Amino acid sequence: MILYDIPDIRLFWSEDERFLKQFIVPHIWQKIKFQPLSRYPPLINDISFWLPSETYSKNDFYDLARTIGGDLIEKVVLVDEFTHPK
């Protein structure tokens, strides 16, 4: 725990891939520093919807999601954008 600055011994019994991936390194002598995790399990939701392009900005949706979700939302990312040719 001291070597990696891990604050809670219960993490050693975790099967959370976010914790386990931190200790996979290409070289055995590479320094590892523990990065704290969210207390909530990872959850990815995809949302698709149609919007008129003239009156809407991407930041409007980001603000709406963060306002409603509060601290539960860690990241909002636009993955893909499609514009119909017509």
C-alpha positions, 0 to 999 in steps of 0.5 A: 500500500505504501509503495503505490500510495493505495489508501484502502486495503480493500482495493487489493480484493477488487475486480474492478478493471480500472484498478487492475489496469493501473498495474499492467506495465510494459517494463517491470522496473517502471514506476507505478503511482495509484490513480484514485477511482470514482466510488461509482462503478463505470457506466456508459450510456449512449444517446442518439437524437435529432436536433435542428442545426440552427438553434442548437449548440453541443455545449447546450447538451453538455450543460444540461447533462451536468446540471441534471447529473451533478457530481454523478457525471464525470465525462460527457463526450461527443463520439460521432456526428451525422448530418444528413445530406438533404 
